[in-house]
Amino acid sequence: MNMIRHTLIAALLSGATWISPALADTVNLTFLLTNDIYKIDNTAERGGFARLNAVVKTERAKGGNVIYAHAGDLISPSLLSGFDQGEHTIALTNMAPPDIFTPGNHEYDFGAEVFLKRMKEAKFPLFAANLRTSEGKPLDGFKDMEIRDVGGVKIGIVGATAEDSPVKSSPGGSLQFLPTFDTTVAKASELREQGADLVVAVVHANREVDRKLFDSHAFDIILTGDDHDLALFFDGRTVMVESKEEAEFVTAVDVRIDVTETDGKRNVKWYPNFRLIDTATVTPDPETQAQIDAYNAELSKELDVAVGTTTEPLDSRKASVRTAETAIGNLIADATREAVGADVAITNGGGIRGNKEYAAGVQLTRRDVLSELPFGNRTVKLEVTGETIWAALENGVSDVENSAGRFPQVSGLTFEADLTKPKGERVTAVMVGDKPIDKAATYTLSTNDYMYSGGDGYTVLKDAKPLFGVRDAKLMANDVMAYIAAKKTVSPKVEGRIKLKM
């Protein structure tokens, strides 16, 4: 010990430089994530705005550092959004506002004008680095990125909206959507150059884009939405989480950040812990629930009216209607085909939104039908060739692997597809009625106005000749309600209209 002491004294007297910590600190920070929440009520065992807001308020009441992120899909397609275009969902979110919000594709369901109006009503910060005006300028009220100081730690944040919104929604031509990956990676680099200790991306992106972002290691934490997955990835370098949908679960990422500074050199180490908050265990926030009850009271007068009975069970869950023939898909396609007297009907599974199961013998109400078809889409009748129908079906099965909303539910035709084949070459047979389709022949097609405009990748329909165009079209939901009411009892089944080889 004397030798060590003498060495230290000698070094100090000689002016030698010793490495000694000038700063050592620990900051604890919780990232809270929700995404893809549409339904306002709490009729299910978990989820809903009241439970979500209760979670947010509870986490904030703990007194620590909390950054609450909403990764998009908010103003549509709740049942009431068909009436107020999402005004109520903004109001409910304002009651426990996120610290970061990035728009999802459903923010554009009512067009750019409504989107901008709703965003101005939001009492929370808006981020979208890849969203621009048609002139390429940033949108008023939106940030690309920013650095927030949390206890001396610099948290860099970048947000990105869904780049595929022009395909999956209806933003029109007044908005530009830049590539999510290129844009956010570039912004992450800028944030690090500006001194960010931790870089966080909040994005609304599909699985393919998510994986590219994760593999890039440009970010420390990725908070994502869009796929309705309950997902958590951590490879020791990057965290990526998604919180399923409807606030059924809320993901909390508790991060311990250790900061040391030695001779002016800053060193930051961090490590996450994960909490999965199952909102089945959460008591709804009373203030939010009172507002929801008021909204539901307005709706009940008009919507809780039975229109008919189904003798067969129905399944409108996302995993069903976007990957296979379903009884409810057949019911909707049959109803819209009959409404306009078309030869065949194709409707996109992503437009069927109830995400629930109905038991055989249940009475179907106006609320049920409007919950399944909340977008306000209209039934159009088009004159098309057999080749166009074939191409439309090819588009419909081109992204089954990702449960894309373009998956076709059909009427008046049957088809087979081989999903092991390349995209664009998967459809192997199509029958119209009991005859093979004639690609050169002319047929009449019932579909919805969203697909007619090229939505969900159905661009092949844009040049079709309209027989009943948008101006003359009726609401799909009304066509389905009228169909069920006229029959009083419906018995849709899965009957082999779609055969897929996996």
Kinemage of the C-alpha trace (Angstrom):
@kinemage 1
@onewidth
@group {chain A} dominant
@subgroup {mainchain}
@vectorlist {calphas} color= white
{ca met a 1} P 0.000 0.000 0.000
{ca asn a 2} L 2.870 2.401 0.804
{ca met a 3} L 4.358 1.758 -2.657
{ca ile a 4} L 1.018 2.576 -4.330
{ca arg a 5} L 0.622 5.713 -2.236
{ca his a 6} L 4.133 6.899 -3.026
{ca thr a 7} L 3.575 6.238 -6.744
{ca leu a 8} L 0.362 8.296 -6.740
{ca ile a 9} L 2.052 11.200 -4.927
{ca ala a 10} L 4.990 11.117 -7.303
{ca ala a 11} L 2.712 11.136 -10.322
{ca leu a 12} L 0.723 14.067 -8.999
{ca leu a 13} L 3.887 16.051 -8.223
{ca ser a 14} L 5.257 15.372 -11.696
{ca gly a 15} L 2.080 16.613 -13.373
{ca ala a 16} L 1.158 13.247 -14.897
{ca thr a 17} L -2.385 13.025 -16.259
{ca trp a 18} L -4.680 10.484 -14.592
{ca ile a 19} L -7.983 9.254 -16.073
{ca ser a 20} L -10.713 10.056 -13.600
{ca pro a 21} L -14.454 10.161 -14.139
{ca ala a 22} L -15.751 13.706 -14.379
{ca leu a 23} L -19.351 12.600 -14.610
{ca ala a 24} L -21.289 9.448 -13.831
{ca asp a 25} L -25.067 9.333 -13.908
{ca thr a 26} L -27.976 6.951 -14.460
{ca val a 27} L -31.272 7.916 -16.091
{ca asn a 28} L -34.327 5.676 -16.187
{ca leu a 29} L -36.739 6.223 -19.052
{ca thr a 30} L -39.908 4.369 -20.084
{ca phe a 31} L -41.122 4.238 -23.661
{ca leu a 32} L -44.830 3.436 -23.836
{ca leu a 33} L -46.282 2.288 -27.177
{ca thr a 34} L -49.724 1.929 -28.661
{ca asn a 35} L -50.740 1.622 -32.311
{ca asp a 36} L -53.716 0.831 -34.540
{ca ile a 37} L -56.578 1.702 -32.199
{ca tyr a 38} L -59.986 2.265 -33.775
{ca lys a 39} L -62.852 1.029 -31.593
{ca ile a 40} L -64.044 3.506 -29.022
{ca asp a 41} L -65.871 1.188 -26.631
{ca asn a 42} L -64.910 -1.495 -24.130
{ca thr a 43} L -67.254 -4.288 -25.159
{ca ala a 44} L -64.307 -6.709 -25.491
{ca glu a 45} L -62.465 -8.110 -22.496
{ca arg a 46} L -59.457 -5.895 -23.209
{ca gly a 47} L -58.619 -2.764 -25.196
{ca gly a 48} L -60.386 0.490 -25.989
{ca phe a 49} L -59.542 4.136 -25.404
{ca ala a 50} L -60.635 4.171 -21.759
{ca arg a 51} L -58.246 1.373 -20.787
{ca leu a 52} L -55.459 2.858 -22.904
{ca asn a 53} L -55.824 6.271 -21.273
{ca ala a 54} L -55.871 4.611 -17.837
{ca val a 55} L -52.522 2.945 -18.595
{ca val a 56} L -50.996 6.216 -19.790
{ca lys a 57} L -52.199 8.167 -16.768
{ca thr a 58} L -50.961 5.470 -14.377
{ca glu a 59} L -47.493 5.361 -15.942
{ca arg a 60} L -47.196 9.138 -15.852
{ca ala a 61} L -48.430 9.286 -12.256
{ca lys a 62} L -45.427 7.202 -11.147
{ca gly a 63} L -43.347 10.339 -11.547
{ca gly a 64} L -40.560 8.945 -13.707
{ca asn a 65} L -39.491 9.815 -17.227
{ca val a 66} L -42.116 8.577 -19.713
{ca ile a 67} L -42.259 9.041 -23.470
{ca tyr a 68} L -45.628 7.826 -24.758
{ca ala a 69} L -45.654 7.077 -28.491
{ca his a 70} L -48.601 6.399 -30.781
{ca ala a 71} L -47.452 4.718 -34.007
{ca gly a 72} L -50.500 5.576 -36.083
{ca asp a 73} L -53.941 4.500 -37.315
{ca leu a 74} L -56.276 6.595 -35.234
{ca ile a 75} L -59.005 8.524 -37.038
{ca ser a 76} L -60.439 5.631 -39.046
{ca pro a 77} L -62.144 3.198 -39.322
{ca ser a 78} L -64.083 3.280 -36.048
{ca leu a 79} L -67.841 2.976 -36.394
{ca leu a 80} L -68.430 6.607 -35.467
{ca ser a 81} L -65.753 7.758 -37.925
{ca gly a 82} L -68.230 7.053 -40.693
{ca phe a 83} L -70.239 9.945 -39.262
{ca asp a 84} L -67.683 12.429 -37.887
{ca gln a 85} L -64.570 11.457 -39.908
{ca gly a 86} L -62.491 10.746 -36.823
{ca glu a 87} L -63.221 13.838 -34.763
{ca his a 88} L -64.099 11.693 -31.720
{ca thr a 89} L -60.909 9.610 -31.808
{ca ile a 90} L -58.789 12.761 -31.725
{ca ala a 91} L -60.857 14.047 -28.784
{ca leu a 92} L -60.400 10.781 -26.865
{ca thr a 93} L -56.652 10.735 -27.557
{ca asn a 94} L -56.356 14.361 -26.422
{ca met a 95} L -57.585 13.220 -22.987
{ca ala a 96} L -54.237 11.430 -22.465
{ca pro a 97} L -52.122 12.833 -25.277
{ca pro a 98} L -49.064 11.017 -26.597
{ca asp a 99} L -45.657 12.642 -26.583
{ca ile a 100} L -45.095 11.499 -30.161
{ca phe a 101} L -47.620 10.660 -32.871
{ca thr a 102} L -46.873 9.536 -36.398
{ca pro a 103} L -49.758 9.049 -38.844
{ca gly a 104} L -50.810 5.625 -40.076
{ca asn a 105} L -52.341 4.885 -43.463
{ca his a 106} L -55.882 5.136 -42.072
{ca glu a 107} L -55.321 8.788 -41.206
{ca tyr a 108} L -55.863 9.483 -44.931
{ca asp a 109} L -59.073 7.460 -45.415
{ca phe a 110} L -61.187 10.597 -45.796
{ca gly a 111} L -58.677 12.449 -47.955
{ca ala a 112} L -55.925 14.975 -47.316
{ca glu a 113} L -58.225 17.828 -46.316
{ca val a 114} L -59.842 15.879 -43.472
{ca phe a 115} L -56.443 14.513 -42.401
{ca leu a 116} L -55.025 18.016 -42.043
{ca lys a 117} L -58.131 19.210 -40.209
{ca arg a 118} L -57.940 16.366 -37.700
{ca met a 119} L -54.224 16.881 -37.153
{ca lys a 120} L -54.827 20.543 -36.299
{ca glu a 121} L -57.245 19.361 -33.590
{ca ala a 122} L -54.566 17.136 -32.055
{ca lys a 123} L -53.045 18.350 -28.792
{ca phe a 124} L -49.907 16.275 -29.209
{ca pro a 125} L -46.660 16.483 -31.209
{ca leu a 126} L -46.815 15.234 -34.801
{ca phe a 127} L -43.854 13.569 -36.548
{ca ala a 128} L -43.485 12.461 -40.168
{ca ala a 129} L -40.094 12.906 -41.812
{ca asn a 130} L -41.265 11.208 -45.005
{ca leu a 131} L -44.467 13.235 -45.480
{ca arg a 132} L -44.412 16.302 -47.708
{ca thr a 133} L -46.744 18.564 -49.639
{ca ser a 134} L -47.033 18.059 -53.386
{ca glu a 135} L -44.373 20.797 -53.695
{ca gly a 136} L -42.003 18.794 -51.499
{ca lys a 137} L -42.320 21.031 -48.443
{ca pro a 138} L -42.827 19.901 -44.820
{ca leu a 139} L -46.388 20.043 -43.519
{ca asp a 140} L -47.342 22.754 -41.064
{ca gly a 141} L -47.400 21.427 -37.533
{ca phe a 142} L -45.210 18.399 -38.294
{ca lys a 143} L -41.615 17.714 -37.280
{ca asp a 144} L -39.164 15.407 -38.994
{ca met a 145} L -37.140 14.817 -35.857
{ca glu a 146} L -35.982 16.410 -32.631
{ca ile a 147} L -33.692 15.864 -29.666
{ca arg a 148} L -35.242 15.832 -26.199
{ca asp a 149} L -33.211 16.223 -23.030
{ca val a 150} L -34.246 13.673 -20.407
{ca gly a 151} L -32.217 14.066 -17.231
{ca gly a 152} L -29.195 15.136 -19.229
{ca val a 153} L -29.532 12.321 -21.772
{ca lys a 154} L -30.210 13.396 -25.334
{ca ile a 155} L -32.989 11.329 -26.893
{ca gly a 156} L -33.167 11.672 -30.678
{ca ile a 157} L -36.594 11.013 -32.174
{ca val a 158} L -37.574 10.558 -35.819
{ca gly a 159} L -41.066 9.723 -37.072
{ca ala a 160} L -42.355 8.305 -40.359
{ca thr a 161} L -45.831 7.725 -41.716
{ca ala a 162} L -46.852 4.733 -43.839
{ca glu a 163} L -45.112 5.070 -47.202
{ca asp a 164} L -47.701 2.789 -48.834
{ca ser a 165} L -50.622 5.040 -47.855
{ca pro a 166} L -51.408 5.946 -51.508
{ca val a 167} L -52.066 2.223 -52.090
{ca lys a 168} L -53.760 1.402 -48.802
{ca ser a 169} L -55.725 4.606 -48.280
{ca ser a 170} L -56.977 7.716 -50.114
{ca pro a 171} L -54.606 10.658 -49.525
{ca gly a 172} L -55.043 12.049 -53.043
{ca gly a 173} L -52.340 13.885 -54.928
{ca ser a 174} L -51.647 16.776 -52.575
{ca leu a 175} L -49.322 14.767 -50.322
{ca gln a 176} L -46.008 13.087 -51.084
{ca phe a 177} L -44.803 9.945 -49.313
{ca leu a 178} L -41.047 9.421 -49.295
{ca pro a 179} L -39.425 6.013 -48.643
{ca thr a 180} L -39.509 5.252 -44.930
{ca phe a 181} L -36.181 3.410 -44.804
{ca asp a 182} L -34.022 5.912 -46.681
{ca thr a 183} L -35.605 8.895 -44.961
{ca thr a 184} L -35.396 7.669 -41.379
{ca val a 185} L -31.888 6.219 -41.697
{ca ala a 186} L -30.661 9.572 -42.999
{ca lys a 187} L -32.380 11.389 -40.137
{ca ala a 188} L -30.899 8.948 -37.624
{ca ser a 189} L -27.436 9.875 -38.903
{ca glu a 190} L -28.246 13.578 -38.513
{ca leu a 191} L -29.459 13.013 -34.959
{ca arg a 192} L -26.233 11.251 -33.994
{ca glu a 193} L -24.186 14.053 -35.555
{ca gln a 194} L -26.179 16.486 -33.400
{ca gly a 195} L -25.199 14.562 -30.285
{ca ala a 196} L -28.130 12.209 -29.672
{ca asp a 197} L -27.237 9.558 -27.099
{ca leu a 198} L -30.163 7.317 -28.053
{ca val a 199} L -31.982 7.325 -31.414
{ca val a 200} L -35.626 6.278 -31.493
{ca ala a 201} L -37.777 5.772 -34.598
{ca val a 202} L -41.573 5.885 -34.347
{ca val a 203} L -42.957 4.515 -37.590
{ca his a 204} L -46.077 3.116 -39.190
{ca ala a 205} L -44.578 0.483 -41.452
{ca asn a 206} L -45.206 -3.028 -42.736
{ca arg a 207} L -43.166 -6.042 -41.699
{ca glu a 208} L -40.773 -5.806 -44.635
{ca val a 209} L -39.854 -2.200 -43.869
{ca asp a 210} L -39.708 -2.921 -40.137
{ca arg a 211} L -37.176 -5.678 -40.730
{ca lys a 212} L -34.978 -3.452 -42.895
{ca leu a 213} L -35.027 -0.753 -40.218
{ca phe a 214} L -34.144 -3.284 -37.535
{ca asp a 215} L -31.331 -4.888 -39.532
{ca ser a 216} L -29.819 -1.478 -40.351
{ca his a 217} L -28.888 -0.871 -36.704
{ca ala a 218} L -29.267 2.825 -37.452
{ca phe a 219} L -31.624 3.074 -34.472
{ca asp a 220} L -31.479 2.012 -30.866
{ca ile a 221} L -35.239 1.630 -30.448
{ca ile a 222} L -37.965 1.225 -33.084
{ca leu a 223} L -41.598 1.703 -32.053
{ca thr a 224} L -43.820 0.553 -34.908
{ca gly a 225} L -47.413 -0.018 -35.981
{ca asp a 226} L -49.428 -1.218 -39.000
{ca asp a 227} L -49.255 -5.032 -38.848
{ca his a 228} L -51.376 -5.462 -35.703
{ca asp a 229} L -48.650 -7.754 -34.359
{ca leu a 230} L -47.758 -8.266 -30.739
{ca ala a 231} L -44.024 -8.305 -31.396
{ca leu a 232} L -40.758 -7.766 -29.571
{ca phe a 233} L -37.293 -8.067 -31.096
{ca phe a 234} L -33.988 -7.420 -29.351
{ca asp a 235} L -30.621 -8.587 -30.678
{ca gly a 236} L -28.480 -6.864 -28.081
{ca arg a 237} L -28.147 -3.716 -30.178
{ca thr a 238} L -31.608 -2.705 -31.364
{ca val a 239} L -35.073 -2.977 -29.821
{ca met a 240} L -38.199 -3.169 -31.978
{ca val a 241} L -41.711 -3.488 -30.568
{ca glu a 242} L -45.289 -3.369 -31.820
{ca ser a 243} L -48.329 -3.417 -29.519
{ca lys a 244} L -50.852 -5.503 -31.497
{ca glu a 245} L -54.054 -3.414 -31.993
{ca glu a 246} L -57.001 -1.735 -30.251
{ca ala a 247} L -54.883 -1.154 -27.116
{ca glu a 248} L -55.447 -4.781 -26.168
{ca phe a 249} L -51.830 -4.667 -25.010
{ca val a 250} L -49.587 -1.693 -24.316
{ca thr a 251} L -45.843 -2.267 -24.479
{ca ala a 252} L -43.566 -0.565 -21.966
{ca val a 253} L -39.824 -0.519 -22.619
{ca asp a 254} L -38.000 0.491 -19.426
{ca val a 255} L -34.516 1.680 -20.328
{ca arg a 256} L -31.673 2.206 -17.872
{ca ile a 257} L -29.162 4.643 -19.371
{ca asp a 258} L -25.725 4.929 -17.772
{ca val a 259} L -23.719 7.982 -18.745
{ca thr a 260} L -20.079 8.502 -17.900
{ca glu a 261} L -17.721 11.207 -19.011
{ca thr a 262} L -13.986 10.786 -18.853
{ca asp a 263} L -11.691 13.627 -19.851
{ca gly a 264} L -14.452 15.159 -21.942
{ca lys a 265} L -15.315 11.931 -23.672
{ca arg a 266} L -18.959 10.918 -23.235
{ca asn a 267} L -19.852 7.245 -22.954
{ca val a 268} L -23.455 6.029 -22.936
{ca lys a 269} L -24.573 2.482 -22.206
{ca trp a 270} L -28.170 1.358 -22.008
{ca tyr a 271} L -30.186 -1.766 -21.480
{ca pro a 272} L -33.922 -2.407 -21.833
{ca asn a 273} L -36.428 -4.282 -19.738
{ca phe a 274} L -39.849 -5.093 -21.152
{ca arg a 275} L -43.317 -4.979 -19.636
{ca leu a 276} L -46.347 -6.205 -21.547
{ca ile a 277} L -49.416 -4.514 -20.099
{ca asp a 278} L -52.499 -6.643 -20.721
{ca thr a 279} L -55.389 -4.179 -20.573
{ca ala a 280} L -57.755 -6.961 -19.528
{ca thr a 281} L -56.315 -6.200 -16.084
{ca val a 282} L -56.845 -2.431 -16.366
{ca thr a 283} L -59.782 -0.466 -14.955
{ca pro a 284} L -61.035 1.999 -17.606
{ca asp a 285} L -60.303 5.663 -17.013
{ca pro a 286} L -63.617 7.111 -15.704
{ca glu a 287} L -63.343 10.436 -17.536
{ca thr a 288} L -62.653 8.758 -20.879
{ca gln a 289} L -65.339 6.142 -20.296
{ca ala a 290} L -67.933 8.835 -19.619
{ca gln a 291} L -67.167 10.422 -22.987
{ca ile a 292} L -67.327 7.021 -24.714
{ca asp a 293} L -70.687 6.300 -23.107
{ca ala a 294} L -71.983 9.580 -24.489
{ca tyr a 295} L -70.774 8.703 -27.994
{ca asn a 296} L -72.305 5.241 -27.809
{ca ala a 297} L -75.634 6.600 -26.624
{ca glu a 298} L -75.826 8.714 -29.780
{ca leu a 299} L -75.096 5.697 -31.958
{ca ser a 300} L -77.403 3.219 -30.249
{ca lys a 301} L -80.589 4.969 -31.267
{ca glu a 302} L -79.869 4.337 -34.923
{ca leu a 303} L -77.638 1.296 -34.978
{ca asp a 304} L -78.941 -1.267 -32.516
{ca val a 305} L -81.630 -2.449 -34.903
{ca ala a 306} L -81.656 -6.043 -36.158
{ca val a 307} L -81.677 -6.533 -39.938
{ca gly a 308} L -81.649 -10.343 -40.135
{ca thr a 309} L -80.229 -13.603 -38.821
{ca thr a 310} L -77.298 -15.732 -39.921
{ca thr a 311} L -77.736 -19.487 -39.591
{ca glu a 312} L -73.990 -19.991 -39.986
{ca pro a 313} L -71.038 -18.724 -37.927
{ca leu a 314} L -69.164 -15.746 -39.385
{ca asp a 315} L -65.491 -14.876 -38.934
{ca ser a 316} L -64.274 -11.374 -39.782
{ca arg a 317} L -60.938 -11.600 -37.989
{ca lys a 318} L -58.089 -9.960 -39.853
{ca ala a 319} L -56.127 -13.191 -40.097
{ca ser a 320} L -59.123 -14.807 -41.804
{ca val a 321} L -60.469 -12.235 -44.260
{ca arg a 322} L -56.982 -11.321 -45.548
{ca thr a 323} L -55.749 -14.847 -46.200
{ca ala a 324} L -58.642 -17.131 -47.196
{ca glu a 325} L -62.222 -17.431 -48.359
{ca thr a 326} L -64.605 -16.587 -45.521
{ca ala a 327} L -68.345 -16.873 -45.037
{ca ile a 328} L -68.650 -13.174 -44.237
{ca gly a 329} L -66.590 -12.288 -47.312
{ca asn a 330} L -68.939 -14.393 -49.431
{ca leu a 331} L -71.947 -12.688 -47.829
{ca ile a 332} L -70.637 -9.195 -48.588
{ca ala a 333} L -69.531 -10.067 -52.117
{ca asp a 334} L -72.885 -11.756 -52.857
{ca ala a 335} L -74.803 -8.756 -51.524
{ca thr a 336} L -72.894 -6.195 -53.563
{ca arg a 337} L -73.039 -8.321 -56.728
{ca glu a 338} L -76.807 -8.670 -56.399
{ca ala a 339} L -77.220 -4.968 -55.619
{ca val a 340} L -75.915 -3.947 -59.047
{ca gly a 341} L -76.725 -7.104 -61.020
{ca ala a 342} L -73.111 -7.893 -61.931
{ca asp a 343} L -71.671 -11.128 -63.277
{ca val a 344} L -68.967 -11.282 -60.617
{ca ala a 345} L -67.851 -9.395 -57.531
{ca ile a 346} L -64.449 -8.801 -55.949
{ca thr a 347} L -64.026 -6.928 -52.677
{ca asn a 348} L -60.878 -6.472 -50.625
{ca gly a 349} L -60.585 -8.346 -47.351
{ca gly a 350} L -58.937 -5.305 -45.785
{ca gly a 351} L -62.215 -3.428 -46.094
{ca ile a 352} L -63.854 -5.891 -43.684
{ca arg a 353} L -62.982 -4.475 -40.286
{ca gly a 354} L -65.097 -6.000 -37.508
{ca asn a 355} L -62.317 -8.373 -36.463
{ca lys a 356} L -64.714 -10.634 -34.570
{ca glu a 357} L -66.625 -13.898 -34.686
{ca tyr a 358} L -70.411 -14.284 -34.813
{ca ala a 359} L -72.112 -17.439 -33.583
{ca ala a 360} L -74.613 -19.293 -35.734
{ca gly a 361} L -78.133 -18.025 -35.075
{ca val a 362} L -77.090 -14.516 -34.068
{ca gln a 363} L -79.118 -11.516 -35.175
{ca leu a 364} L -77.096 -9.114 -37.296
{ca thr a 365} L -77.706 -5.435 -36.570
{ca arg a 366} L -77.034 -2.232 -38.441
{ca arg a 367} L -74.162 -1.713 -36.004
{ca asp a 368} L -72.649 -5.066 -36.983
{ca val a 369} L -72.741 -4.295 -40.694
{ca leu a 370} L -71.371 -0.783 -40.279
{ca ser a 371} L -68.640 -2.090 -37.960
{ca glu a 372} L -67.618 -4.533 -40.670
{ca leu a 373} L -67.806 -1.912 -43.437
{ca pro a 374} L -66.958 1.390 -41.734
{ca phe a 375} L -65.138 3.217 -44.536
{ca gly a 376} L -68.175 4.571 -46.335
{ca asn a 377} L -67.144 2.769 -49.538
{ca arg a 378} L -69.624 2.594 -52.381
{ca thr a 379} L -70.579 -0.265 -54.681
{ca val a 380} L -69.650 0.386 -58.300
{ca lys a 381} L -70.378 -1.695 -61.397
{ca leu a 382} L -67.698 -1.879 -64.062
{ca glu a 383} L -67.401 -3.361 -67.523
{ca val a 384} L -64.174 -5.349 -67.688
{ca thr a 385} L -62.485 -8.056 -69.700
{ca gly a 386} L -61.683 -11.502 -68.420
{ca glu a 387} L -58.036 -10.493 -68.583
{ca thr a 388} L -58.729 -7.601 -66.196
{ca ile a 389} L -60.460 -9.921 -63.725
{ca trp a 390} L -57.513 -12.315 -63.880
{ca ala a 391} L -55.067 -9.454 -63.265
{ca ala a 392} L -57.171 -8.181 -60.364
{ca leu a 393} L -57.073 -11.618 -58.747
{ca glu a 394} L -53.299 -11.759 -59.266
{ca asn a 395} L -53.021 -8.503 -57.349
{ca gly a 396} L -55.319 -9.883 -54.670
{ca val a 397} L -53.085 -12.871 -53.907
{ca ser a 398} L -49.755 -11.075 -54.410
{ca asp a 399} L -49.141 -10.377 -50.731
{ca val a 400} L -50.962 -13.069 -48.789
{ca glu a 401} L -47.763 -13.702 -46.835
{ca asn a 402} L -48.136 -10.332 -45.126
{ca ser a 403} L -51.912 -10.568 -44.633
{ca ala a 404} L -52.318 -7.595 -46.957
{ca gly a 405} L -55.756 -6.014 -47.222
{ca arg a 406} L -55.865 -6.577 -50.991
{ca phe a 407} L -56.827 -10.242 -50.526
{ca pro a 408} L -59.997 -10.836 -52.632
{ca gln a 409} L -63.335 -12.046 -51.339
{ca val a 410} L -65.387 -13.029 -54.394
{ca ser a 411} L -68.819 -13.857 -55.764
{ca gly a 412} L -69.908 -15.309 -59.103
{ca leu a 413} L -66.478 -16.788 -59.720
{ca thr a 414} L -64.065 -19.328 -58.296
{ca phe a 415} L -60.309 -19.354 -58.647
{ca glu a 416} L -57.189 -21.289 -57.739
{ca ala a 417} L -53.784 -19.857 -56.910
{ca asp a 418} L -50.376 -21.329 -56.175
{ca leu a 419} L -48.665 -19.195 -53.527
{ca thr a 420} L -45.351 -20.961 -54.070
{ca lys a 421} L -45.089 -19.256 -57.455
{ca pro a 422} L -43.721 -15.724 -58.055
{ca lys a 423} L -46.038 -12.791 -57.550
{ca gly a 424} L -47.957 -12.019 -60.711
{ca glu a 425} L -47.923 -15.683 -61.764
{ca arg a 426} L -49.910 -17.248 -58.954
{ca val a 427} L -53.439 -17.538 -60.342
{ca thr a 428} L -53.739 -20.903 -62.104
{ca ala a 429} L -57.470 -21.147 -62.896
{ca val a 430} L -60.562 -18.936 -62.895
{ca met a 431} L -64.161 -20.006 -63.435
{ca val a 432} L -67.046 -17.596 -64.009
{ca gly a 433} L -70.100 -19.555 -63.043
{ca asp a 434} L -69.426 -23.063 -64.338
{ca lys a 435} L -67.233 -22.021 -67.280
{ca pro a 436} L -63.529 -21.157 -67.536
{ca ile a 437} L -62.998 -17.430 -67.807
{ca asp a 438} L -62.484 -16.071 -71.309
{ca lys a 439} L -59.771 -13.427 -71.088
{ca ala a 440} L -61.021 -11.772 -74.266
{ca ala a 441} L -64.683 -11.701 -73.224
{ca thr a 442} L -66.480 -8.838 -71.474
{ca tyr a 443} L -67.981 -9.220 -68.005
{ca thr a 444} L -69.613 -6.939 -65.466
{ca leu a 445} L -67.832 -6.571 -62.150
{ca ser a 446} L -69.128 -5.327 -58.809
{ca thr a 447} L -66.439 -3.832 -56.597
{ca asn a 448} L -66.005 -0.826 -54.322
{ca asp a 449} L -64.998 2.702 -55.242
{ca tyr a 450} L -61.740 2.418 -53.310
{ca met a 451} L -60.568 -0.495 -55.459
{ca tyr a 452} L -61.913 1.217 -58.582
{ca ser a 453} L -59.617 4.155 -57.824
{ca gly a 454} L -56.628 1.800 -57.631
{ca gly a 455} L -56.636 1.246 -53.878
{ca asp a 456} L -54.869 -1.808 -52.423
{ca gly a 457} L -52.928 -2.148 -55.661
{ca tyr a 458} L -55.968 -2.683 -57.900
{ca thr a 459} L -54.671 -0.214 -60.476
{ca val a 460} L -55.869 -2.510 -63.270
{ca leu a 461} L -59.432 -1.364 -62.463
{ca lys a 462} L -58.769 2.354 -62.867
{ca asp a 463} L -59.352 2.344 -66.617
{ca ala a 464} L -62.438 0.097 -66.530
{ca lys a 465} L -65.658 1.422 -68.045
{ca pro a 466} L -68.079 2.439 -65.255
{ca leu a 467} L -71.672 1.293 -65.633
{ca phe a 468} L -72.645 2.500 -62.148
{ca gly a 469} L -69.898 4.973 -61.278
{ca val a 470} L -69.160 6.654 -57.987
{ca arg a 471} L -71.757 9.373 -58.551
{ca asp a 472} L -74.545 6.800 -58.900
{ca ala a 473} L -73.217 4.286 -56.380
{ca lys a 474} L -74.796 3.343 -53.057
{ca leu a 475} L -73.002 2.620 -49.810
{ca met a 476} L -71.737 -0.956 -49.604
{ca ala a 477} L -73.003 -1.172 -46.038
{ca asn a 478} L -76.504 -0.227 -47.162
{ca asp a 479} L -76.375 -2.841 -49.932
{ca val a 480} L -75.404 -5.511 -47.409
{ca met a 481} L -78.076 -4.442 -44.920
{ca ala a 482} L -80.725 -4.456 -47.661
{ca tyr a 483} L -79.619 -7.916 -48.815
{ca ile a 484} L -79.836 -9.385 -45.314
{ca ala a 485} L -83.136 -7.638 -44.549
{ca ala a 486} L -84.743 -8.878 -47.777
{ca lys a 487} L -83.779 -12.474 -47.041
{ca lys a 488} L -84.384 -12.178 -43.273
{ca thr a 489} L -82.180 -15.253 -42.849
{ca val a 490} L -78.803 -15.740 -44.537
{ca ser a 491} L -76.656 -18.876 -44.620
{ca pro a 492} L -73.229 -17.986 -46.029
{ca lys a 493} L -70.624 -20.743 -45.995
{ca val a 494} L -67.055 -21.347 -47.078
{ca glu a 495} L -67.747 -23.340 -50.242
{ca gly a 496} L -64.533 -23.538 -52.237
{ca arg a 497} L -64.647 -20.254 -54.125
{ca ile a 498} L -60.958 -19.761 -53.396
{ca lys a 499} L -58.433 -22.605 -53.402
{ca leu a 500} L -54.867 -21.784 -52.410
{ca lys a 501} L -51.800 -23.955 -52.717
{ca met a 502} L -49.287 -23.004 -50.033
